[in-house]
Amino acid sequence: MIRAEPLLRNLSRFCAGRAKQQTCRLRTLSVTDAVNALRPFYFAVHPDFFGQYPREREVNENSLKRLNSYLECLQRPGQKSLQPTQLTFYIRDTSNDPNSPQHSADTSEFRAVTFTLQSKDLLSTVVKILKSCSLSTDHVQDSQVDKGLDHRNGNLPFNRPIRWDKTYYSFTGYRDPEEELDCTVRMEPALGWQRTWGVAHRCSQLHSLARFAKQNSTVLCNVKGCTLIFGDNSGMNAAGQIMLGTVDVHHHWRKLLDRLPFYSDLHSHLSVLKERTSYLLGDVELIYNEDLQPTLMLEDYYRMLKTFHQNVTVTQPLFHPRSLKGLQIILENHSSAPSLLRAGQLNVPVTCDPTVLQWFILAHAQSARTSLRREQEFEVEQKKLISDCTERYGLERLYKEPSVSSQQMVRCCQRLLEGQVCELRGMHLCISHFYSVLQDGDLFVPWDWKQ
């Protein structure tokens, strides 16, 4: 017979040891875990949700800056001079759906919360923040335990995008990828030019394309719905356009068109990968901007996006779904730090550390939205001013180079309308950074031209 007392003592020691191990493990918290654990808090206090309440938004913006500074100090090894920090936040009532048509965010749904941070332990600080705001802390401990089990067993989350009913897209305003694909198939083929070539060069390339079409009519069925661009290299670029290299012979063009089904599949995979990555980043839009980036081939862009997706894939999305909707990220294949571009896009290297990326986006989200909104306003004003200048001076065409910003174009057009410039009727005027005249007669003038 087994005696009960020794058995109970051994069992008690075993449980105490396991509890001690559990406590030790839970007392350690990585910065990435901290950001994930604080996601409900950020969703409740983020300034973007207080657009109509400037006083509450300003309080939350200032408090978030001080909180981020406090958390950054906790990351520094050997930090001993951390001072107690008192913070005040206006908490949004998250029990109501902010996207609901019946939702009205009046000030009665806000409540002010004040608390003081004085712990030098990251885990204790996170728990303090959540408890002070009456938010659950269960997921903090659960994530610590589950994280060890998942990685030990080799289990990783499967981030597969959901195929929604058509009504979902009409209600939320999201784009329907299947509908976009149908529209692409129905599109007529279009031609474009990678460079500003003269009429003679363009005619030469079109004659070459006409000869190719007569000799290779069987492969032209693959071109339906595509955009053809004459450029330096043959292939498909990151925007899904077919590039016909002007220095390549027709044999290279034929090989390219034979491989179009492969490129179409790769472009579809790229779209799915974009959706998955966007979901992890709070529905931020991943864009490829030809005006801001050099020509990038589809295979290279897919490798970049795949590397970035693998880099930011974690057990949970990095941000609350839709919390970053409207923001734009441009991926760069370099190792520099992320930056905020003048037009409002977030310029991010593909190998950017996820934790650095999270703090960077949280710190610059509001500035990015402001810049994007200002850029949209400049584009609307630019369109009207171009029309006014074209009509006033009888121009055949008025356009700008990609390197000229919308703001610079607006200032240039305003000066044109304020002054009086002669001998422009019937001309093609391009706003650039230098003076020049093309072979075909297009006149290039700098946007800040001198009178």
N, C-alpha and C positions, 0 to 999 in steps of 0.2 A: 504494500500500500504506500502511496506517495504521501508524505507529510505535507500539510497545507501551508504551514507557516514559512518554511524555506522557499516553497514555490511562490508564494505571494511576495516575499522579499525580493526574489530574483526578478519577478515580473515588474515589481515597482521600480527596481533599479533600471531595468530595460526601458520602461516607459519614460522615466526621468531622463535617461540618456537620449532617447529619441526626441523628447520635447526640447532638450537643450540644443540638439543638432538643428531641429526645426527653427528654434528661436534665433540661433546664430545665422542660419541661412536667410531668414526673413529680415534680419537687421541689416543685411547688405542689399543695396538697391543700385542698379546701374542708372546712368543718366537717361538712357533710352527707356528703361522701365518707368522712370519717374515721369517722363513726358507722356507715356501711354497712360499711366495711372491718373494723371491730371487732366486727361482729355475731357471728362465731364465738367470739370471746373472751367477749362478754357471755353467750352461750349456755352456755359452759363454766363460768362463775364466778357466774352470777346467784344471789343468795341464795334465791330461790323454789325452787330445786332442792335446797336443803339443809335442808328443813323439819324433818327428823328428827335433824339434827346441829347443835345450837345453837352450839357452839363454832366450827365451820367457817363457819357462816352469819354469825356476828358478825364474824369476821375479814374475810370478803369484803365485808360491808356497810361496814365502816370503811375498807377499802382502796378500794372503789368511790367513796366520798365524796371521799377524797383524790385519786383519779385524776381524777374529774370537776372538782375544783377546779384541778388542774394543767392539764387541757385547756382549761378556761375562761380561765386565765391566758394560755395560748398564743394565744388569739383576740384578746387586747387589743393594739391597735397600740402599737408602741414599748416592748414589754415587755422589760426588761433585768434585773430583779431576781429572776428565777425561780430558786429554790433547788432543788438536786438532791433528789429525792423517792424514798425506798425504799419499795417496796410488796411485800406478801406476799398471795398468793391460794392458795386450795385449788382445784385444777382438777378438774372432773368429767370422767370418762372418757367422751368423746362417741362412742367407737366402738360403744358399746352403746346400743340404743334405750331411752330412759327410759320409753316408753309400752308397751314389750313386756311381756306377762304374765310372762315368765320373768326380767325384769330385777329385780335386787335391789341397791339402792344401798348397799352396806356401805362402811365406811371404807377398805377396801382399794382401792376404785375412785377414791379421792381422792389427789392428790399436791400437796404444798406447793411453790410457786414463788416465789422472791424475786428482784426485780430493781430497779435504780435508774434513774430517768428524769432525765436532765440535758440533753436536747437542747431547743433553742428552736425547732425545726422540727417542724411538725405531722406531716408525712409520716414523718420519721425516728422520731418518737415512736410512731406507729402501728406501724411495722415492728418497732421494738424490743419493743413489747408482744407482738406476735404471735410473733416469734421466741423470746422468753423463755418463752413457753408452748407451744413446739413446734407452733405453728399455721402453716398455709401463708400465705405472703405473695404468692402469684402473683396472686390476685384484685385486690390493691391496684394493681399496675401495669397489669393487664389492664383494670380498670375505668377507669383514667385514659386509656388509649389508646382504648378502645371508646367512652368517653363523648364524646370529641371527634368521632369518626367518626359516631356515631349522630345527634348533634345537627346535625352539618354536613350529613348526608344527609336530615335530617328524619325519621329513623326513631325512633319511640317504642315502648315495650313495650306489648303488647296484653294487658291484665289481664282475661281472661275467666274467670269462675268455672267450675270443672270440674263436670260432672254425674256424680255418683258412683253406683255400684250400691247397692241397698238395704242390702246387707250392711255397707257402709262406715258408714252411719248407726247401725246396731245395734251395731257394734263400738266406734266412737269416742264415741258418745253425742251427736253433733251432731244438730240437728233437721233433718228432711227437709222442705224447702219444699213439695214436691208433696203430701206427706201432710198438712201443715198446711193447704194450700189445700183438700184434700178434706174435712177436718174443718170448715173454715169454711163450705163449701157445704152440709154436712149440718146445720149449726146452725139452730136455730129463731130467728126474729126476736126481739129483746129491746128493751125500752124503758128509757131512763134520763133523768136530769135534770142539767143543768149547774149549776143553782143549788138552794139549799135552799128550795123553794117549799112553800107550804101546800097542804092537801088541796083546797081550793076552786079554787086556780089550776091544780092538776094535773088535776082533773076537767074544767075548762074546756078545757084543751089536748087532753085525750083525746076530748072531744065534737067538737072541731074536726077532729082526726085521723079520727074516725069518719065525719064528713060528707065529708071529702076522699076517703076510701076508697070511699065509695058513688059519688061522682061521677067517680072516676079509677081504676076497677078495672083498666084495661088496663096501666097503668104499674107496678102493684104487684108484678108478676112480677119486676121488677128488685131488689126489696127482700129477696128470699129469702136467708136466711143473714146478714143485716146487723143491726147494732145502731143503733137510732134514739135520738138524744139531742135533747131540747128545750133550745135555748140561745138565744144572742143573734143568731147569724148562720146562714144556710143554706149548706150545702156538706158536704165530707167533711174531718174533722180528721186530724191526723197519725197518730192511732191507728187510722184506717180506719173510724171510726164516722160515720154519716150525721147531720148536724146540721140540725134543723128550726128555723129562726128563728121565735120566738114573735111577732115583730112583722111577719113577712112574710105576705103573702096566699097563698092556695092556688095562685095562678098561679106564684109563685116555687118552691113545693114541687114542682109538676109539672115545671117546667124542670129542677130538680135531679135528680129521679128519671129523667127522660129521659136525662140525662148520666151516669148511674151506670156504664154500660159504660166510658166514658172514665176515670172516677175509678178503676174497678177496674184498668184497664190501668196507670194512673199509679202505683197502689199496688203493683202487681207490679214495675214498673220501680224503685220505691223499695226494694223488698226486695232486688232484684239489686244495686242500688247500695250498699246496706248491706253485703252479703256481700263485694263488691269492696273497699270501704273497710276492713272488718274484717280482711280478709286482709293488707292493707298494714300494719295496726297490730297484728300478732301475734294475731289473733282476739279482740281486745277487743270487747265488746258495745256497740253504739251504741243507746241507748235514748231514748225520749221519755217523760218522767215528768210526767203531768198534775198530780200533787200539787206538783211543784217548778217547773213551767213554766206560763205562761198558755196558754189555748187557742190552738193553732196549726193553721192550715188546711193541708191536704195539699199544695197547690201551693207554699205558702211553705216548708214543711219540705223538699220535694223540691229547691227551689232552694238552700236552705241546705246540704243534704247534697251536692248536685252541686258547689257552690263548694268545700266542704271536701275532697271527693274530688280535684278538680283541683289543689287546693293541696298535697296530700300525695302525689300521684302522682310517683314517681321511677323510676329505672331498676331498682330492686330494692325489695322490701318494706322498710318502715322497721324492722321487728322480725322476729325469727325466728318462723316459723309456730307458733302455739299458745303462745308464750312469755308472752302477756298474757291468755290465756283465763281468764275469771272476772272480769276488771276491766270497769268500765262507764264509758262516756263520754256526757255530755250536751252537745249542741251548743247554743251560744248565739250569737245574731245581733248580737254587739257586738264591740268592738275592745279589750276589756280583756285582762289577762294570764290565762292558765289558772289554775285554783284547784282545791283538793281540798275537796269538800263534806263536811259533818259525817257524812253517812250513808255516805261512801266513794266516791261517784261523782266522776269527774274532769270538772270543768266547763271546756269548751274553746271558745273563740271560733272561728267557721268560718274566719276569715282568719288563724289562728295560724300563725306561721312554722314549717315542718316541723322545723327544727333546734331551735328553742325547745321545740317539742312533744316531741321525742325526749328531750332532757335533762330536761324536766319529768316525763315519765312514768317515766324511769329513776330519778329522785330520789324519786318519791312512790308507786311501785308497791307497795312493802311496806306503807306506811301505809294505802294504799287498801284492800288486801286485809284488813288488820286491822280497819279500820272497817266494811267490808262484812260481815265475819264477825260482828262485834259487833252490827251492826244486825239480822242474821238471828237472832241469839240473843235480842235484845230483842223481835223480832216473835213468836217462839215463846212467850216468857214473857208477852207482852202478850195473846196469844190465850187462854192459860190463865187469866190474872188476870181478863180480861173475863168469861169463863165463871163464875169463882168469885164475882165481884161481882154478876153478874146473878142467880145462884142465891141468894146470901145475902140480898139486898135485894128479891128478887121483881121486878126490873126487867123491863119489857116489851122494852126495848132499851137497850144501852149502846154508844156509838160515839164517835169523835173526829173533829175537823176535820182536813183534810190538813195544815194548818200546825202541828199538834201532832205532835212526833216520837214514835216508839215508846218511846224512853227516858223522855220526859215522861209518856206514858200509863202506863208501868209504875210510875213513882213515884206517880202519882195513884191508881192501883188499889191499890197497896200501902197507902197511907194510908187508903183506904176500908175495906180489910179490917182494918186495925189499930184503927180507931175504930168508932163506932156512930152512924150517920146514920139518922134516922127519916123516915117519910112518903115513902118512895121507891117503894113497891110499885105496880106497874102503870105506872110512868112511863117516858118516853123521856128518857134522860140523855145529853147530848152534852158531851164534854170539849173545852174551847175555851181562849181567852185572856181571856174576859170573861164577865160575868153577863148573861143575857138569857132571855126566854121567847118562843117563837114563837107565832104565832096558833093553831097546832094543839096547843099545850101542851108542845112539846119544851123541856126545861129545859137551858140552857147554863151551865156553870160553868167557871172557869179551872182548868187542870191543877194549879196551885199554890194552890188555894183556901185561905182562912184559916178556921180554926175559930172 
